[in-house]
Amino acid sequence: MTKNLASLELPPYLQPGDLVTAIAPSGALRETEALKQGLEIWRSRGYRVQLGDNWDSSDGYLAGTDLQRRQALAAAWKDPECKAILCIRGGYGSARLLEDWTWNLEVTPKWVVGFSDVTNLLWSLATVGIAGIHAPVLTTLAREPEWSQKRLFNYLTGHPLETLKGQGWNDKIAEGVLLPANLTVATHLLGTPLQPAFDGVILALEDVTEYPYRIDRMLTQWRLMGVLQQVKGIAIGRFSRCEPYPGTNSWTVEAVLRDRALDLDIPIVSDLPFGHDGANAALPVGHPVQLDAKQGELIFTNAIAT
């Protein structure tokens, strides 16, 4: 049974000296230097970092076979020393691991850190009652501004999160629990066992390299399924490289988002600093938040710390 996001279990917060494991659950590694830089950032913060067996494997566009990637995830999850699982990159492929997959709930849960295709893992964890964190993968971490890196490490050690500021589209205000996602990846989870409950959710969406009509098609599916009508607010991050196909008569991606969301009578805040191709602020799954469209703010309630 899908758990209510308001009662997700937090993995233990990290401490210097903890062991973290880097795995590649999705696409094959292409950014070797970026990976080295990301690993060094974690090590510079005092963590021990180990690489999962499949970190440099490849099988077509995937980081090894499904079995290799599933074994790497399972090994990291059951390792009693490992306190966090760091996803090396996104791309495509993590959903394939979740066929016939069961999270071992007998072990102490650990943080899963990533975004984009890692949405699959974060949502799957949420359905069994465990929080994860939508945040930079290892190959994008070095490109993050200092404040964004600090935000991630501060949160993982139990510190409160600062408010994110964007542009409000109306004057609505709502409170709920945060559910971040890549829109394309999340759309392919709707109606599956990996879809979390949307009751009381503030949805946070981002995407990359999708034409506006495709964004329209996906959001229309969410509407037809009654999903968007369930959420209490929408926090919009970066929809980067989502320009219309050259020479076509098209709405902009912002026009599509406004058309598909503004009639829902819920707060909507855009231009928040998360997603691809820019600052990607850490967003914990299941964290209580207030979305204030009048002020253009996503405010994090800090009472979740335990």
N, C-alpha and C positions, 0 to 999 in steps of 0.2 A: 504494500500500500504506500502511495506517495506521501511523504511527510509534509507537514505544514512548514513553510519556510521560516515562520516566526520562532520555531523551536529547534533550529539546527544546532548540532553539537560542534563546538569549536575544538579543533585539534590543539594540543598544548602549544603555547607560545614558544618561540625560539630563544635560545641563549647562546652566547658566544661559545664556540667549541663544538656545537651540535653538528652532526653529520647530515648533509643533504645530498640527494641523489638526482643527477641529471639524466633524463631519458628523452627519447625521440618517439612520441606516440603517433606522430602524423607523417609529415613529409620528410623526405631525405635531406640530409644536411647539405647546404650549398655555401653557407657563410662561415667558413672555418675560422677566419680571423675574428669575426664578430662573436663567435662562440668563446674563443679564448678570452676576449675582453670581458664577456659576461661572467665567465668563471672566475676571472681575477677580481671582479667587483665583489662577488660573494666571498671569496677568500680574504679579501682586504677587510671585510666586515667581521672576520674572526671565525668563519664557518669552515668546516672540513667538507670538501666537495668530492664526491666520487661519480664516475661516469658509468651509466648502465651499459650492459653488454652491447646494446644495439645502437649506440650513439652515432657511429659512422657507417652503419649498415645501409644498404639500399636494395630495393626490389621494385624496379620501375620508378614511379614517383613516390613510393613509400620508403620509410626508413626501416627497411627489412620486411620480411614476411609478417603476416598477421600474427603467427605464432611467436616470432622473435619479439615483436613489439608488445604483445600481450604478456609474454614471460618477463620482459624488462619491467613492465608496470607492476606485475604481481610480485616480483622479487623486491622491488623498492617498497611496495605497500606492506609486505609482511616482515621486512627487515626491522628488528626491534631497535636498532641504533639510528635508523634513518628518521628524521623529524620533518622533512619536507621533500616533495617531489617537484623538481624544477623541469618544466618542459623546454626543450631546446629550441623548437620552432613550431609554427603552425603548418599551414598548407592544407593538407587533406589526409584523412585516414583514421583519426581516432575513433570515429563511430564504428568502424569495422571491428575494433577490439571489444566492443560492448555487446556483440551478439553472444548469447550464452555466457555472459560475464556476471559474476556475483562478487560484490565487494565483501571481503572478509571482515565482518564486524566484530570478530573476537579479538582483533589486534587493536592497539592504540591508534586512532586515526592520525593522519599527518596532513599538513597543508599541501594541496596541489596548486601550483602557481603557473598561470599562463592565460592566454586569451586567443581570440580568433577560432581556429579549429578546436582548441582546448575547451571551448564552450561545451562540447560533448561530455567531457570528463566532469566539468564543474556541475552541469545539470544532472548528470547521472548520480554524482555524489549527493546532490541536494535531495534527490528522490529517496535516498536511504537515510536522510537526516544528518548529513555532515556538511559543514561549510568549507568552501574553498575560496580562492582569491583570483579574480580577474585582473591580471597585471602583466607587465612585460615578460615575454619569454627570454631565454638566455641570449639569443642572437639579436634582440632589440634593446636589451638593457643598457648597453653602453651609450646608446643614442639618446637615452632619456635625460632631460635636464636634472640638475642636482636635486631640486625640490621633489621631483617625482621619484627618484631613487630613494631619497630619504623617507618619503611617505610610505613606500613599500616596506622598507626595513623597520621603520617605526611601528607600523601596524603589526608586523609579524613578531614583534617583541612586546606587544601589549599596550602600545601607546594609542591615544585617541587620534581620530582622523579630522583633518581640517575641512571646512566647507569648500565645495567646488562652485565656481561662479560661471554662469552662462547667460543666455538670453531667454527671458520668459516670453511665452507666446500668448498668455492670457493672465488673468489675475487669480487663478485658482491655487489652492494650497491643499496638500494631502500628506498624510503620514502612512508609512507602510514599511515593508521589508524589501531590500534591494535584490533584484534579479538581473545581473548583467549578461550580455550575450552579443555575439556576432549575429546579425539578422539572418544572413543566408544559412549559417549553420543551424541556428535555432529553428528556422522554418522547417528544416528537414527532420526535426525532432518532434514537431507537433503531432499529436495523436499516437505517439509511440510510448512505451513504458518509460522512456527517458525524459518525458515532459514533466516538469515539476508542477505542483499545484500553483495556480495564479491568484488565489484568494489573498487579498491584502498586499499585492505586489506593486512596487514601483519598478517598472521595466526600464533598463538602461541598454540602449541599442547603439551599435556602430557597424560600419561595413566598409568595404574597399573594392574598387574595380567592378562595380555593378552599374549598368545603365539605369537611368531613372525609371524606364518602363518595367525593368525587372524588380526594382524596389516596390513599385506600384503593385505588381503581380503578387509579390510576397505579402505585403501588408493587406492586400485584398483577401488573400487566403486567411490571414489572421482574423480579419473581420468576419468572413463567412463562417469561420469556425466558432465565432463568438468569444475569441480569446482577448482581443483588444478591449472588448466591452467589460471584461472582468477586472482589468488592472486599474489601479488607483491613480497612476500617473506615468508619464513617459519622460525619461531623461535621455536626451539625444547627444551622442558624442560626435565623432568625426566620421563623415561619409566621404572618404577621400578617394580621389580619382573616379568619381561617380558622375562624370560629365556626360552629356548626351553624345550619341554617336555623331561625328562631324557631318554636317550637311542635312541633318534631320530636323523636322519640326517637332520639338520636344519640350516638355516642362523641364525645369531644373529639378534636382533631387530635393531641394528645399520645398519647392512647390508641391511635389508629390507627397512629402511628409506632412505638409500642412493640410493638403486635401484629404489624406487618409486618417488624420488624427484629430484635427481641431474640433470636429463635431462631436467628439466623445465626452465633452464636458468634464474633462479632467485636467490637472495641471500638466503643462508641457514646457520643458526647458531645453533649449538647443545650445549648440556651441560649447558644450562641456569638454574639458580637456582629457578625453580618453579615446582610444581607437588606434588605427594605423597612421603612419606618416606624421607623427608628432607626439607631443607629450601624452602618455598613456597612464593616467592616474589610477592607482590601485583601488579596486572596488570589491569589497568582500561580499560574497553571496550570503544573503540572509541577514545582513546588517540592517537594523532599524534606521530609517531615514525620514526626513521631511523634504518634500519637493515643493518649493515656494516659487511659483511662476511669476508672482507679482514682483519679487526681488530678483528672480533669475538665479536661484540658489538650490543646490543639492546639499542638505545639511545632515550630518551624520550624528545620530544619537550615540553617546559614548558609553551608555549603560550596559552594552553587550559584553564588555570586558569582564572576565571571571577570574 
